[in-house]
């Protein structure tokens, strides 16, 4: 049983900065993002062309890589390595199980699930996979199944590898820093890890993290500004956007200032309580029977078609569904994986590898599925049973 969270006394110190890693990352990011910032309009067509080329020519790589992550995660659960505890044999978890899961769930899903949990089923029903007829009975269970698929086991399997790698190197091998190159030490050798190759690995990870964070902010900040302006009944303008960005910046700054114990952990707990209230209201006041029935049907589809969905590229019909959704998600999660790996490693001291992997794969997927069952099921019910136009949601 987890011990009560304590706030240990820590000596204040300045972070050590590797100038080479910082400089290389900054130069690459400036060369890549600088033109996009300066020439936004003129580069949109080029960006779309590159996006289309990458997703359609490398779709098989992304999908096979994710299947590999899932298989490796399952191996960790059943292997002897699952018994290894991050920390000493008598190490106790820093956070209660509920708080630990709240930070996991909010860090990996967060605002994205709140928003896409209702919109993804609408898209899938209107523009379905596998050549199914839009808004038909056959496509109904895929509305939830594909949402759970994109936010569930496969996504979290990508987070498992860096999380276990960083956690093992930090709490078992007792390495002083959470450098990605340390996690590669046994693969590339100590000399390469401590030399220029290791620093390049660190820089690549930073570049990927910036891309993942940038994609997340570019996706969700406009969403939050739109929702906030609609809720307040005001027109969305640049000034309103800046107000919302400043508000969320202050919230983020506050959580960082207070630290994990008094900041992020408390905010994560509060978020979970709000989610419970939201789900309870929708579940009990909505079409409860339909939500449960469609949920079970969707789980059956997901179990039956999991590997079909995992390796669906549609090379003949070229509908674009797997490239626009699955491949995009997998690329996004891979970019986000390093951040999540560092975060999960930091909050998981005192837990075994098996416990961490099981919770990352199953408990978080269960939480995502409950959200899709309720909120996504509500959207499907409105469209297929109550005659609402799906295009009104989009």
VOGU-3710 file (C-alpha; in Angstrom, 3 decimals, decimal comma):
1> xxxxxxxxxx> 0,000/0,000/0,000  1,293/3,417/-0,952  2,513/5,667/1,804  1,107/9,114/2,297  2,783/11,721/0,170  5,500/13,607/1,965  7,259/16,752/0,971  10,955/16,026/1,497  13,367/18,795/2,151  15,433/19,454/-0,935
11> xxxxxxxxxx> 18,525/21,537/-1,381  18,065/24,227/-3,967  20,501/24,003/-6,857  20,787/25,220/-10,400  20,287/22,805/-13,268  23,416/21,888/-15,181  23,134/22,769/-18,858  25,015/20,973/-21,601  25,870/23,833/-23,939  26,475/21,597/-26,952
21> xxxxxxxxxx> 23,077/19,887/-26,645  21,326/23,203/-26,043  23,098/24,909/-28,938  22,538/22,086/-31,445  18,861/21,797/-30,487  18,328/25,550/-30,721  19,983/25,793/-34,162  17,985/22,896/-35,638  14,721/24,179/-34,184  15,394/27,707/-35,425
31> xxxxxxxxxx> 16,178/26,456/-38,935  13,065/24,277/-38,990  10,465/26,453/-37,273  11,847/29,889/-38,132  10,713/29,880/-41,780  7,326/28,495/-40,726  6,809/31,417/-38,368  7,966/34,043/-40,850  6,366/32,624/-44,009  3,243/31,022/-42,572
41> xxxxxxxxxx> 0,893/31,472/-45,541  3,333/30,678/-48,322  4,585/27,480/-46,648  1,170/25,945/-45,907  0,931/24,137/-49,245  4,482/22,822/-48,918  3,769/21,606/-45,370  0,627/19,784/-46,493  2,513/18,159/-49,369  5,286/16,977/-47,046
51> xxxxxxxxxx> 2,729/15,710/-44,533  0,934/13,741/-47,231  4,191/12,319/-48,594  5,473/11,228/-45,179  2,244/9,676/-43,933  1,597/7,764/-47,165  5,144/6,487/-47,727  6,144/5,673/-44,148  2,783/4,501/-42,778  4,004/0,905/-42,527
61> xxxxxxxxxx> 7,039/1,953/-40,467  4,952/3,778/-37,854  2,462/0,947/-37,549  5,024/-1,842/-37,250  6,991/0,214/-34,722  3,915/0,596/-32,517  3,112/-3,123/-32,738  6,692/-3,717/-31,614  6,176/-1,391/-28,633  3,049/-3,307/-27,624
71> xxxxxxxxxx> 4,799/-6,691/-27,858  7,805/-5,424/-25,902  5,548/-4,021/-23,182  3,786/-7,377/-22,862  7,194/-9,049/-22,620  8,161/-6,764/-19,732  5,018/-7,758/-17,836  5,693/-11,503/-17,991  9,494/-11,498/-17,889  11,759/-11,589/-14,847
81> xxxxxxxxxx> 12,401/-7,875/-15,310  8,851/-7,133/-14,201  9,913/-7,833/-10,590  12,515/-5,068/-10,586  11,547/-2,157/-8,369  12,523/1,379/-9,297  14,546/2,181/-6,203  15,756/0,008/-3,360  14,001/-3,226/-2,322  12,311/-1,406/0,569
91> xxxxxxxxxx> 11,510/1,743/-1,402  7,931/2,961/-0,947  5,946/4,820/-3,631  6,095/8,590/-3,354  2,430/9,037/-4,247  -0,784/7,222/-3,451  -2,096/4,969/-6,198  -4,970/7,341/-6,986  -2,715/10,399/-7,259  -0,152/8,474/-9,282
101> xxxxxxxxxx> -2,820/7,309/-11,727  -4,321/10,813/-11,875  -0,966/12,248/-12,917  -0,484/9,446/-15,444  -3,919/9,897/-16,971  -3,885/13,687/-17,050  -0,323/13,807/-18,369  -0,936/11,337/-21,179  -4,504/12,223/-22,129  -5,408/15,578/-20,607
111> xxxxxxxxxx> -7,443/18,072/-22,595  -7,113/16,030/-25,781  -9,352/13,237/-24,580  -11,916/15,704/-23,238  -12,230/17,283/-26,687  -11,725/14,379/-29,063  -13,755/11,971/-26,958  -16,918/13,453/-28,445  -15,615/14,548/-31,865  -13,701/11,447/-32,969
121> xxxxxxxxxx> -16,785/9,181/-33,067  -18,542/11,826/-35,165  -15,713/11,821/-37,707  -15,498/8,031/-37,771  -19,219/7,644/-38,393  -19,227/10,219/-41,192  -15,930/9,125/-42,760  -15,551/5,477/-41,697  -12,665/3,022/-42,221  -12,638/-0,241/-44,199
131> xxxxxxxxxx> -15,001/1,093/-46,852  -18,010/0,951/-44,528  -21,131/2,942/-45,311  -21,241/6,270/-43,432  -23,749/6,535/-40,573  -24,683/2,864/-40,902  -25,307/0,334/-38,154  -22,125/-1,502/-39,159  -19,928/1,516/-38,470  -21,516/2,451/-35,123
141> xxxxxxxxxx> -19,227/0,334/-32,874  -16,138/1,608/-34,709  -16,961/5,104/-33,472  -15,883/4,128/-29,971  -13,528/1,275/-30,857  -11,196/3,445/-32,933  -11,155/6,176/-30,284  -10,158/3,671/-27,589  -7,621/2,196/-30,001  -5,939/5,536/-30,675
151> xxxxxxxxxx> -5,843/6,621/-27,011  -5,396/3,230/-25,364  -2,910/0,373/-25,219  -0,938/1,227/-28,365  -0,430/4,857/-27,381  0,668/3,990/-23,871  2,976/1,224/-25,104  4,994/3,970/-26,808  5,290/5,745/-23,445  6,344/2,552/-21,643
161> xxxxxxxxxx> 9,741/2,202/-23,309  11,211/5,614/-22,362  9,490/5,516/-18,966  11,078/2,201/-17,996  14,393/3,142/-19,589  14,683/6,443/-17,729  13,334/5,003/-14,482  15,699/2,038/-14,537  18,776/4,133/-15,283  17,883/6,683/-12,601
171> xxxxxxxxxx> 16,574/4,594/-9,692  18,276/1,221/-10,270  21,538/2,121/-11,987  21,661/5,378/-9,976  22,681/7,592/-12,874  22,739/11,270/-11,877  20,788/12,765/-14,785  17,772/11,796/-16,865  19,738/12,003/-20,117  18,275/9,919/-22,958
181> xxxxxxxxxx> 21,823/8,902/-23,901  22,195/7,164/-20,535  19,282/4,905/-21,410  21,146/3,902/-24,606  24,390/3,224/-22,763  24,196/-0,581/-22,835  23,269/-0,541/-26,529  25,789/1,907/-27,987  28,501/1,541/-25,330  29,815/3,852/-22,613
191> xxxxxxxxxx> 32,269/5,678/-24,868  29,631/6,581/-27,446  27,052/7,431/-24,768  29,434/9,843/-23,042  30,724/11,309/-26,299  29,398/13,153/-29,306  26,931/10,390/-30,257  25,306/10,607/-26,848  24,991/14,373/-27,077  23,412/14,084/-30,538
201> xxxxxxxxxx> 20,905/11,581/-29,131  20,044/14,056/-26,361  19,581/16,842/-28,903  17,343/14,698/-31,140  15,129/13,886/-28,167  14,820/17,580/-27,266  13,889/18,420/-30,861  11,267/15,671/-30,826  9,869/16,867/-27,497  9,518/20,411/-28,811
211> xxxxxxxxxx> 7,685/19,029/-31,840  5,355/16,997/-29,630  4,630/19,920/-27,322  4,191/22,244/-30,299  1,691/19,895/-31,925  -0,194/19,588/-28,659  -0,375/23,339/-28,104  -1,301/24,037/-31,729  -4,111/21,492/-31,477  -5,567/22,315/-28,093
221> xxxxxxxxxx> -5,046/26,013/-27,472  -7,357/27,044/-30,362  -9,843/24,462/-29,104  -9,765/25,865/-25,582  -10,082/29,434/-26,853  -13,075/28,489/-29,023  -14,815/26,660/-26,204  -14,117/29,472/-23,751  -15,417/32,161/-26,085  -18,568/30,135/-26,885
231> xxxxxxxxxx> -19,217/29,437/-23,209  -18,840/33,116/-22,321  -20,944/34,166/-25,309  -18,286/36,472/-26,735  -16,550/36,743/-30,082  -13,179/35,067/-30,313  -10,471/37,614/-31,059  -6,702/37,774/-30,694  -7,119/39,585/-27,373  -9,403/36,808/-26,072
241> xxxxxxxxxx> -6,889/34,190/-27,216  -4,115/35,977/-25,356  -6,231/36,095/-22,193  -6,822/32,333/-22,283  -3,181/31,615/-23,092  -2,080/33,834/-20,202  -4,544/32,121/-17,841  -3,269/28,666/-18,714  0,305/29,929/-18,580  -0,297/31,150/-15,034
251> xxxxxxxxxx> -1,828/27,793/-14,073  1,133/25,948/-15,541  3,571/28,322/-13,850  1,823/27,853/-10,520  1,992/24,061/-10,751  5,709/24,231/-11,617  6,387/26,678/-8,782  4,593/24,517/-6,211  6,258/21,353/-7,492  4,953/17,817/-7,798
261> xxxxxxxxxx> 3,716/17,456/-4,231  1,756/20,662/-3,780  1,175/21,595/-7,418  0,775/19,034/-10,167  -0,425/16,180/-7,952  -3,187/18,334/-6,424  -4,275/19,684/-9,819  -4,354/16,128/-11,229  -6,527/14,938/-8,340  -8,889/17,848/-8,895
271> xxxxxxxxxx> -9,084/17,102/-12,621  -10,047/13,497/-11,899  -12,848/14,567/-9,564  -14,220/16,892/-12,251  -14,059/14,087/-14,834  -15,947/11,752/-12,484  -18,690/14,349/-12,056  -18,925/14,979/-15,816  -19,148/11,275/-16,642  -21,694/10,615/-13,916
281> xxxxxxxxxx> -23,974/13,414/-15,151  -23,838/12,305/-18,794  -24,138/8,597/-17,938  -27,126/8,779/-15,593  -29,015/11,558/-17,377  -28,437/10,218/-20,875  -29,274/6,974/-22,678  -27,564/4,726/-20,136  -28,702/1,441/-21,672  -27,470/2,425/-25,137
291> xxxxxxxxxx> -24,108/3,588/-23,753  -23,477/0,221/-22,100  -24,720/-1,863/-25,028  -22,689/0,044/-27,623  -19,647/-0,020/-25,317  -19,681/-3,815/-25,086  -20,167/-4,049/-28,857  -17,254/-1,662/-29,406  -14,964/-3,640/-27,094  -15,769/-6,774/-29,071
301> xxxxxxxxxx> -14,853/-5,006/-32,313  -11,628/-3,699/-30,770  -10,552/-7,130/-29,497  -11,440/-8,831/-32,796  -9,839/-6,214/-35,073  -6,974/-4,950/-32,907  -4,189/-6,199/-35,178  -6,186/-5,348/-38,301  -6,516/-1,771/-37,060  -2,860/-1,739/-36,012
311> xxxxxxxxxx> -1,649/-2,615/-39,518  -4,344/-1,016/-41,676  -2,739/1,067/-44,458  -5,419/0,881/-47,201  -2,886/0,885/-50,100  -5,427/0,152/-52,849  -8,518/2,224/-52,082  -6,366/4,996/-50,583  -9,169/6,384/-48,447  -6,587/8,184/-46,316
321> xxxxxxxxxx> -8,228/7,080/-43,069  -5,214/5,269/-41,542  -2,829/8,032/-42,635  -4,990/10,925/-41,432  -5,803/9,280/-38,091  -3,702/6,312/-37,004  -0,356/7,327/-38,536  -0,813/10,921/-37,368  -1,586/9,756/-33,842  1,356/7,360/-33,753
331> xxxxxxxxxx> 3,771/10,075/-34,902  2,313/12,452/-32,330  2,576/9,940/-29,503  6,158/9,084/-30,437  7,064/12,780/-30,238  5,244/13,031/-26,893  6,772/9,777/-25,585  10,038/11,269/-24,347  8,242/13,869/-22,266  5,884/11,244/-20,854
341> xxxxxxxxxx> 8,764/8,845/-20,283  10,644/11,381/-18,190  7,487/12,315/-16,299  6,396/8,736/-15,584  9,910/7,802/-14,485  9,969/10,749/-12,082  6,681/9,860/-10,350  7,100/6,057/-10,298  9,895/5,534/-7,806  9,063/2,682/-5,445
351> xxxxxxxxxx> 6,949/0,727/-7,955  7,872/-2,412/-9,857  8,274/-2,438/-13,623  5,363/-4,879/-13,902  3,074/-2,587/-11,912  4,036/0,452/-13,981  3,555/-1,282/-17,329  0,250/-2,910/-16,337  -1,187/0,386/-15,172  0,097/2,274/-18,193
361> xxxxxxxxxx> -1,387/-0,262/-20,617  -4,585/-1,388/-18,913  -5,723/1,092/-16,261  -5,289/4,134/-18,477  -6,939/2,329/-21,409  -9,863/1,442/-19,161  -10,182/5,105/-18,166  -10,130/6,187/-21,825  -12,714/3,552/-22,708  -15,087/4,720/-19,966
371> xxxxxxxxxx> -14,833/8,260/-21,294  -15,559/7,108/-24,848  -18,402/4,930/-23,620  -20,089/7,912/-21,994  -19,220/11,023/-23,989  -18,542/9,299/-27,304  -21,589/7,100/-26,816  -23,674/10,222/-26,256  -22,519/11,650/-29,609  -23,296/8,369/-31,389
381> xxxxxxxxxx> -26,725/8,210/-29,750  -27,531/11,757/-30,886  -26,545/10,970/-34,464  -27,928/7,484/-35,018  -30,905/7,355/-32,649  -32,083/10,930/-32,221  -31,601/12,327/-35,695  -28,933/14,947/-34,994  -26,815/15,950/-37,964  -23,232/14,852/-37,455
391> xxxx> -21,903/17,710/-39,552  -23,196/20,122/-36,904  -20,522/18,776/-34,540  -17,661/19,257/-36,996
//
